[in-house]
Amino acid sequence: MAATVGKILVYGGKGALGSTCITSFLSQKFWVGSIDLQQNDFANANILVDRDASLIEQEVSILKSLDSVLGSEKLDAVICVAGGWAGGNSSSADFVKNTDLMLKQSVWSSVLASSIASKYLKPGGILVLTGAKAALATTPGMIGYGLAKASIHQLTKSLADSNGGLPAGAQAYSILPVTLDTPMNRKWMPKADTSTWTPLEFVAELFTKWIKNEERPPNGSLVQLNTKENKTTLEIA
């Protein structure tokens, strides 16, 4: 096997953004592992999550698999891009159901990624979670989504604290996109102005810079991805 420049774990490695990240990292000669409900055939290793298992059961299973995959080796980065979207306010028929789904897809995955980072991240490595710009304000039309994403913002700030539990010198960030340019978003919003959507490749390249310790924002940053006329700029929330 060819020598690698480091090791990265992508939580949500089968989704649109996760798949783009894995392909990009592999092209940079990183070893890349994927955690998801389904296998990513390009990843160097796959850890599959049972969607019906409890949060604690998922942790036990994932850490056992990681022990076997990594042994004593450490990760340069843990990137959590797992998540999803569901709408509704408190009077919606699916309000509680959708909120449960949002918590499982976004908060559970972020909590598990944080636990992994505390155990397997190298000193000075990075943990990146996925929040949302919308969750900096009220989200009455998608309360479960906003609740889940706001929780991730709080988690990021807590992890960045010196008592947050990450290895020495490790840093935690959240990206806060508005709309990512994914196949599903194009399918469901065919008439939208895609010049305001953030390309997945931009996000993958941003992660690569941070992993290589280039242009890293301050620890605990909530990094908004603002795209206008097909150009993306960063703003620290």
N, C-alpha and C positions, 0 to 999 in steps of 0.2 A: 504494500500500500504506500502511495506517495506521502511524503512528509506534509503535515498540515501546519498552518501558522497559528492555530488555536482552536478552541472548542466552543461552540455556541449551542444553546438549547432553545428551540422555538416552541412555545406553548400555543397551540392553535395552528400547527404546521400544515394542516391540510386545507385551511381556508384560503381565500383569494390572496390576502396580504401575507399570510404565513407561507404559502407556496412561493410567492414572489421573493420573499426574504430568503427562503432556503436556497432557491436557485441562485440568487445573487451572492449569498455567503459562500456557497460551493465554488462559484467562479473565482472567488477571492482566496481559494485554497484553505478555507476553514473546514474542520469537521463539524457536521451539523446533525443534531438529534431533533426529532419531532415528538411532541406529545399532542394527541388528538383522539377523537372518537374513531377516526379512520387513519389508515396508513398513508404516508407520503412516500411514494416509491423512489424518490430521489434522495431522501435523507439517508445518512449513514447508519442511523438507528431509529427505531420507532417504539414508542411506548403508548399503548392503547388504553384509553380511559373507558370504564364502564359507566354509561350515562345514568344507569339506575342505582349505582352505588352511592352511599352517603359520602359527605365531604371527608370524613375521617377514613372511611374505607378506601376512597380514592387516594388519599395521602399515603396510606400504608402500602398500597399496590404500586404507586408511582415511585416511592423511595426505594422499595425493594428492587424494582426494575432498574432504577438508576444506579444502585449499588453494583448490580451485575454488569451494567453497560460501562460505567466510568471507573469502578474500582476506587483507587486513591487519587485519580486525576481530577483536576478542577476545571471549571468553566470560565471562559473570558466574559461571557454574557448570558443572561437569561432574558429572553424576549417574549413577552406575553401579548399576543395579538388575538387571543380567543375572544369571542363575543357575539353579539347579534343585536337585532332591533325588534321591539314590539311596542305598539302604541296603546293609548287608552288613558282616560282619567279614572277617578275613583268610582264613578257611576257606571263604568263600562262593564259589560257582562264578564269579560275575561280579565278584569283588573288584577285580581289576586293571582290568577293563573299566569298571566304575562309577567307580573312582578317576580313570581317564583322562577320563571324561566330566565329573566334578566339577571337575577342574583346568581343563579347557577352558572350561566354562560360567562358572565363578566366578573362577579365578585369571587365566586369559588375558584375560578381559574387563576385570578390574580393573587388570592391568598395562597394557593398551592405553589404558584411560581415564586412567591416571596419565601415560603418555607424551603423550597429547593435552593433558592439563592443563598439563604442563610447557611446552608450546609455544603453547597458545592461550588459557590462562586469563589474565584481567586480574590485575594486582597487587591483592591484597585479595580475590580471588575465592575460591570454595570448590570442593573436590573431595569428593564423598561416595561411599563404597563401601558394599557390603552384606556384613556379616559375619553372625554368628549367636550368640545367647546360649549355645546348646548347646556351641559350640566353645571356651568358656572352661574347660570341663572335658573329661573323657574322653568319647568317642563310640564305644564298642565296637560298637554295632549299626549304625553308619553311618560307618565309618572314613574313607572317601574324602571324604565331605561335611565331616566335622570337620577333616580335614587341609586341605582347600581353604579353609574359612572361617577357620581359625586363621592361615593364611598371609596372608589379607586383613587380619586384625588387626595382624599384624607389619608388613605393607606400610604401613598407615595410620600407625603410629607412626614408621616410617622417613621417610615423606614429610613428616611434621610437623616433623622435625628441620630445623634451619637449613641443613644440608647435603643435604637430601632432593631438591632440584632443582626445587621449585615456584617460581613467580614471587614477588617480594617481597610479604610480607604475606598471601599466599594460605594458606588453612587446609585441612587434610584431616581428615575424620571418617569413622567407620563407624557405620552403624546396626546394632544387634544385636537383631533381632526373635526372638520365640519361634515364633509361628505367625501368618502374615498371612491376613486374611480374603479369600481369592481364590476364584473359581469352582471351580478345580481342587481346592483343599483341601476345599471343601464337597462336591464330588462324591465324593472318595475317603474322607472322614471324616464321613459323614452323621450319625453319632450323637455327634459330639464336642461339647463345651461351647464354643460359639462366643462366649460372653461373655468368654472369655480370649484371643480372637483380635484382633489389631490391625487396625482398619479401614484400607484403602488411602488413604482421604481424609485420615485423620489424618497419615499419613506425608507425603503431598503437601503438606499445609499446614505441616508442620514444616520441610520443605525450603524452602518459600517464605519462611518467617520467616528462616531462616539466610541465604538468598540476599539478602534485604533487610537483612542485618546486624542482625537482631533476635534476641535470646536465643541467640546463638551460644555453644556450649560451648567450653572451652579447646581449642586446636589439638591434634590427635592423639587426641581423645576417642573412646572406644568407647561409643556411646550405646545402652544397653539400652532396649528398648521393652517395658514390663511392663504387660500389660492384665489387669484383673480387674473383673468385673461391668460390662463394657463401658466402663470408664474406663482410659485409658492414661497411665502416668506414665513419666518418663525417669529413668534411673540411669546414672551414668558408671562404666564398668568400670575 
